[in-house]
Every structure is written in structure tokens, then in C-alpha cells.
Amino acid sequence: MSLDEKIGQMTQADQMFLKSLDDIENYHLGSLLSGGDSDPKSGNDLGSWTDLYDNYQSRALKTRLRIPLLYGIDAVHGHNNVLGSVVFPHNIGLGCTRNAELVERAARITAEEVRATGINWAFAPCLTVPQDIRWGRTYEGFSESPDVVKSLGSAAVRGFQGSALDRPLSVLACAKHFAGDGGTSFGTGMPKSRGERYPLDQGDTRVDEATLRKIHLAGYLPAIQAGVGSIMPSYSSWNGAKCSGNARLLTEILKKELGFEGFLISDYNALDQLPGSRKEQIAQSINAGMDMVMVPEKYREFFNTLKDAVNEGQVPVARIDDAVLRILRVKVAMGLMDRTRSPLADRRLHKSFGSAEHRAVARECVRQSIVVLKNDNHVLPLAKTVHLHVAGKNADNIGNQCGGWTITWQGKSGNVIQGTTILSAIRAAAGSSARITYSEDGGGAADAKIGIAIIGERPYAEFQGDRTDLTLAAEDVAVVNRLKSSGIPVIAVLVSGRPLLIDAILGKADAVVAAWLPGTEGAGVADVLFGGHKPVGRLSFTWPRGDSSSFARGNPGYQTLFPFGHGL
């Protein structure tokens, strides 16, 4: 391989920013991605995504060496960018199942739906161990406990990659974000445009190495043992040093000590956060052990600058060769270098995309993720013959129910994807003998026997998800109060990406249920509410009281409302 061809393998551009289709050949690109909002121009449907992938992959096959592309996407709870896909509960809910076999099945189905579009690389699973629930990415973590993350993270890797990477339904997994992304100190996060900061996102994890290993590295060894082929270093820092340029973390610990033989891919524009000139940023990251760099828009600049750095001796050729060997080793393991096999999409997989069989597994994930926090006077399970009044902004809103990373990066309220809302699931589960009424604000419940308030958060992802105040919204408290004023028992169903401060409703709600972000299969929530399936979910995060002066686990001032592992 020429130096240009090697550097091309190390370069990942976002398809949205490709300046020319010819750049795949001119820059010998080894990888493309679709970021959170990088969709086909023709639409978000299955056919458009498949055509997009095949178009780019076909062009890569015209290069001199005919090395196929790795195409990456954030399939973090299903193939969540694509209309018609099955969207699973976010990881915080899966953590409450404690069911590694079920998590593996969910990842296996996600892999099959990803492969239906031809795409061969999922930027998942997330092995973060969040220690402060104010962080906007808390829901991407299975648990605050490294033991839960170890079990479920490795199961997800097995699900994505299957029994071997070269199997037709396998996708390359990517464990992220290495390391310590869930332990950042409050107030150290990424600066906003107006000078203030996101309090936790992309901040500094200020712990000694023993603590880093015990909490934040714990999930990576099982993932490596499960054969994970790629790992994404974190935006965040460890004691002031950015992880994406930290040779101690990337080479000494991860590659040499832990024996990781796959390749490292940087996060989206993470290179920009390293100190110095562009050439110094590139040299620091590559010399530290980064193998492929996600440069969504600046891929030409990266290519030329890295080439200059090599020619000037700032990056050794041996480091380039090591990086490319790692990338190609994974491509060989995936069967991409097998000339007898086509790397184009197998459109026969379209028939099972979003299928009833896939949705049944997602529904089971929802059932097992539900945590019953409180159930006074045995108000649960519900009878199917009673008049129920359902209320709240999350009752009939599939977008709120799915959360962030659903069709768009930040997610969106409303009818964004095919699925079953919790309200429609309640109506279906109750059947014709029950009377189900609904109002978003909780009004009109006077004749009902029981009120159900389905409340919580609206969608968000990184950056925008950081919160300084976790108090349940006033509009949600008002819904509970309005139902309670009707003189009926009230069940509060919380749809959220983290524990919220619910002190204001705890004494008014007869039952409180944590449904997390269940995804498209709201029927799984109704299954538990009506007693068709026994609640088995156990908290994967400690639930704080509202009088806590700290929300970082283990800090003085953290007051517990429900302990880790609680669930009725």
C-alpha cells in the first residue's frame, strides 16, 4: 500500500459532508459514517438507507485495492435512525432487567436490522458507568454499577458480532467511550457558545488510576474477551488530559495490558479538542494510539496534514502501519476482503425489518425493564373492567417514549416513528369491557375509578441533556394533583432517561412505576400494569431524594429515596 492508501484507511468522513463522490477514490477512504442527523436525501426509509450504503460501497470497490468501506452508525437502541425500525429501551432500562441473554438478543436483532440496510458497523454498546445522573447521557449507561455494565456490555458485543464477525447478520461492535465518560466532575463540561458550560458532558474525570480501573475500565475487559473489534475513546478527560490523545490509556493500558487487538476510532470531531495546531493535534492522537479518526467534514485536511506529519517525521511510519494493520485485520475478520462475497446489502433482509418477531423481543425488554417503585394498597395490577383515566404528556407520544437518538440525534416529541404508545397499549390491554378516557392535563377524571399519570422527560441527547435541576416538571406535578383532586387512586408512570426528583408527588401517588425510555413497544408497559407479566425490574441506579445536596453517587449530601436494586 502507498502512504496515501494507508492514510485513507485511517480517515472516516461523514457522508453528509462528502464534497464529491470521487473523494472515496481520490482519498482512498476506508470508512464513512452517518452522524445523528446524517440521513439519505431521499428520506429515512429502509430503501433510501440501503441505496445510500450501496452507492458508497460500490464506489469503494472501484479503487485500486478494492478495499470495502466500513460504514458506521449510532444504532444505540435499535437501528434508530431508520423509519420502521424496532426501537428498544435505552440502556438504563435494559440495566434494570439484569438479563444478559435478553440484552444479547436485543443486540442480535439490532444487528440484523442494521445489516438490512447494508451498514456493517454499529457505534454500540456504551460501557459508560454514570456516577452523576444530571449527565445528559445517563440513559446510555446500563448502570451506575460496573458489575452490571460488565455483564450486559459483553452480552451486547456478542449480540452485535454474533458467533463470528464474518457471519452475514453480524455487525462490528464499538465499545464506548473509553474511559471515564460517566465520571466527569460537575462544572467541567464542554463550553457552550455563550461562554457558560454544559455541566458534565465531555468534562474531566478527576479520579486516581485505581478508581478509574475499578469503576470505569471494568466493562472493557469482558468486552475485549467477547471479541469487540473497535473501541471509541471518549471526548472527556482524565485528570485534565483528553482521552483521545492519552498514550497511557490508549496504548499502554488498552492495547498492551488489556490485549485489545482491534482498532480505535475517535469520536465525532474529538480531534478538535486537543491542544496545539492541527498538525500537533493529529500527531498527538495518532502517536497516542488512535487508529482511525472521525473527521466528518475536515477529512481532506486530515488526510493531507497527517501525510505531511509522516513525511516530516512527526508520526512514525511504523505507527501508521500498526494502525492500518489493525483496521485491515478487522476487515478481514468481517469477511470484507473475501473477493467471493459481495459487501453490498442483502435486500432479502428487508422482509424481517421491523417485523412482529423483532417487536416481540423489544416488548419483552420493556416488560423486564419496568421497575415498580411503590404500590400502596395493591392498586397494581389493574383490573381490565375498570374505568381508567389516563393523563400526561408522555401517555400518547411515541417520540417522548423513545427519547434521544431516535430518527434524529436529539430525538423529538410527536409521531416520529411507527410504534405503540402507552395510551394505545392500555386501551388494547383493557379490552372492550373497560372504559379508558384521556386528557393530557388530567382533567375530566371525576367518573374514573383510577387515574394514570404518564409523565417525565421530553427527548434529549448529549449536551442538551445535562441538567442542574432534576425536579419533576411543574406540569407533571399538576397532572398528578388534578387526578388526585378527583378523589381516586393515582398511578404515576415515569418516562425518563434517569431517576427524577419525585418528592412532590410521592405522597399523592398510590403507585409509582419507572418505565424509563421504553422505545416503540409501549405494550410492554401495559403488560406489567395489568398484571399479564410480573414486574421483575430492579433499579440499575440509586434513586435520590429531593433534599440531596449532591447527585454524584458516594458524595456527601447524596440522600437515597430508593436504593440500588429496589423493585417491587
C-alpha positions, 0 to 999 in steps of 0.5 A: 500500500502507498502512504496515501492508501494507508492514510485513507484507511485511517480517515472516516468522513461523514457522508453528509459532508462528502464534497464529491463522490470521487473523494472515496477514490481520490482519498482512498477512504476506508470508512464513512459514517452517518452522524445523528442527523446524517440521513439519505436525501431521499428520506429515512426509509429502509430503501433510501438507507440501503441505496445510500450504503450501496452507492458508497460501497460500490464506489469503494470497490472501484479503487485500486485495492478494492478495499470495502468501506466500513460504514458506521452508525449510532444504532444505540437502541435499535437501528434508530435512525431508520423509519420502521425500525424496532426501537428498544429501551435505552440502556438504563432500562435494559440495566434494570432487567439484569438479563444478559441473554435478553440484552444479547438478543436485543443486540442480535436483532439490532444487528440484523436490522442494521445489516438490512440496510447494508451498514456493517458497523454499529457505534454500540454498546456504551460501557459508560458507568454514570456516577452523576445522573444530571449527565445528559447521557445517563440513559446510555449507561446500563448502570451506575454499577460496573458489575452490571455494565460488565455483564450486559456490555459483553452480552451486547458485543456478542449480540452485535458480532454474533458467533463470528464477525464474518457471519452475514447478520453480524455487525462490528461492535464499538465499545464506548467511550473509553474511559471515564465518560460517566465520571466527569466532575460537575462544572467541567463540561464542554463550553457552550457558545455563550461562554457558560458550560454544559455541566458534565458532558465531555468534562474531566474525570478527576479520579486516581488510576485505581478508581478509574480501573475499578469503576470505569475500565471494568466493562472493557475487559469482558468486552475485549474477551467477547471479541469487540473489534473497535473501541471509541475513546471518549471526548472527556478527560482524565485528570485534565488530559483528553482521552483521545490523545492519552498514550497511557490509556490508549496504548499502554493500558488498552492495547498492551495490558488489556490485549485489545487487538482491534482498532480505535476510532475517535469520536465525532470531531474529538480531534478538535479538542486537543491542544496545539495546531492541527498538525500537533493535534493529529500527531498527538492522537495518532502517536497516542494510539488512535487508529482511525479518526472521525473527521466528518467534514475536515477529512481532506485536511486530515488526510493531507496534514497527517501525510505531511506529519509522516513525511516530516517525521512527526508520526512514525511510519511504523505507527501508521502501519500498526494502525492500518494493520489493525483496521485491515485485520478487522476487515478481514475478520468481517469477511470484507476482503473475501473477493467471493462475497459481495459487501453490498446489502442483502435486500432479502433482509428487508422482509424481517425489518421491523417485523412482529418477531423483532417487536416481540423481543423489544416488548419483552425488554420493556416488560423486564425493564419496568421497575415498580417503585411503590404500590400502596394498597395493591392498586397494581395490577389493574383490573381490565373492567375498570374505568381508567383515566389516563393523563400526561404528556408522555401517555400518547407520544411515541417520540417522548417514549423513545427519547434521544437518538431516535430518527434524529440525534436529539430525538423529538416529541410527536409521531416520529416513528411507527410504534405503540404508545402507552395510551394505545397499549392500555386501551388494547390491554383493557379490552372492550369491557373497560372504559379508558378516557384521556386528557393530557392535563388530567382533567375530566377524571371525576367518573374514573375509578383510577387515574394514570399519570404518564409523565417525565422527560421530553427527548434529549441527547448529549449536551442538551441533556445535562441538567442542574435541576432534576425536579419533576416538571411543574406540569407533571406535578399538576397532572398528578394533583388534578387526578388526585383532586378527583378523589381516586387512586393515582398511578404515576408512570415515569418516562425518563432517561434517569431517576427524577426528583419525585418528592412532590408527588410521592405522597399523592401517588398510590403507585409509582412505576419507572418505565424509563425510555421504553422505545416503540413497544409501549405494550410492554408497559401495559403488560406489567400494569395489568398484571399479564407479566410480573414486574421483575425490574430492579433499579440499575441506579440509586434513586435520590431524594429531593433534599440531596445536596449532591447527585454524584453517587458516594458524595456527601449530601447524596440522600437515597429515596430508593436504593440500588436494586429496589423493585417491587 
